[in-house]
């Protein structure tokens, strides 16, 4: 950990292993949250059964194989994911089997290109606040020094006074667009901030809580000295990350049941719970970690008599998913220009939000590109209309790709795959008070995932990993077992003076 101000949140003291009776926990969901929970529970010799409806692990960061027209079998997934250096708990999970994190590799640059030709980058900036912010303003063509006097500096100070959950009480009622307008961000800089932060939640800025946006500024820029550069998986997600972790946990005694969908949870049977699968099996459990994605968790609870607490069920049921997003992966018959970045964020290019050249960093894509003399390009479109279709979007995707990388205009698309999904959580203005938390009315039933409330400065994949660890700790505490330490970036702004200014804004 580079940041000396990273915070350790210690787990509860307790025994290292159960007494005479070993509790059994069923973890529903094999994404990041479920894997983190399973690993932490098994560390204390708890009997763990993990159920996953797909035939692969990783959840929204999972992957599978697909066969192209040329007969080659290649990996496919739901799109690009950035593994930031401040994802302490996620990286700790991966280090269980890969101590040096060889499955991740650094991208040297994270540029953002606007349609008017401006290019912003975070490479080469100082890592520690406030020098990173000052360095960015000093060289950015988008956010310039002359813009600073026009800003409402008192309102801007709230970005330096981020605390969880206090910042939600102050900012959650405002949307991200109005918040940056209130601060006085110039229009071009607002678009830049939206591309970096808001779109990461697959949401338009008018549908994203200002508190969530402020948290992102704190986590990635103003509160952490880890910087905005990130690592990527050096191969397909299963090969680089999840298959080695599964082998490791399997050897330690976690029982994996892939391709097993869960229908409901009840209090039937010899133990506290029975987890009912789609094929009619009932698995007895002393406790359950419900780590499915939001929509799946809502469906399971709707079909379950447990828990019967009406207010809690309504709270979970009221949570919303973000608008659809599209990932278009194209196998081209020629390489893109040598100077193109492995990852490029875009603004003003129709529905396109970023473009990845996978053969620049993913081994399997590089092999295909080398064997065919081509390239593997991925285009992402976020926050799409609810009625968006692949047929409608495909021509726009190609048109904007050709605008950004003109050399692709004459390229033949040898094959293509399009993933149009709508299953990510939405964090709208006013939604924090209704966000489901890890504990439920049933002490031995806990939630985990990036959609649950975690009162620490975490987001996205790191929120998922942290929630899984905290869910496991909650159950371990029931049995007097020792909890796990959790890490985060600083829990408040780094500058005492700016924190004071922010509280009077």
Secondary structure, 3 states (H helix, E strand, C coil): CCCCCCEEECCCCCECCCCCCCCEEEEECCCHHHHHHHHHHHHCCCEEEEEECCCCCCHHHCEEEEECCCCCEEEEECCCCCEECCCHHHHHHHHCCCCCCCCEEECCCCEEEECCCCEECCCCCCCCCCHHHHHHHHHCCCCCHHHHCCCCHHHHHHHHCCCCCHHHHHHCCCEHHHHHHHHCCCHHHHHHHHHHCHHHHCCCHHHCEHHHHHHHHHHHHHCCCCCCCEEEECCCHHHHHHHHHHHHHHHCCCEEEECCCEEEEECCCCCCEEEEECCCCEEEECEEEECCCHHHHHHHHHCCCCCCCHHHHHHHHHCCECCCEEEEEEEECCCCCCCCCCEEEEEEECCEEEEEEHHHCCHHHHHHHHHHCCEEEEEEECCCCCCCCHHHHHHHHHHHHHHHCHHHCCCCEEEEEEEEECCCECCCCCCHHHCCECECCCCCEEECCCCCECCCCCCHHHHHHHHHHHHHHHHHHHCCECCCCEEECCCCCCCHHHHHHHHCC
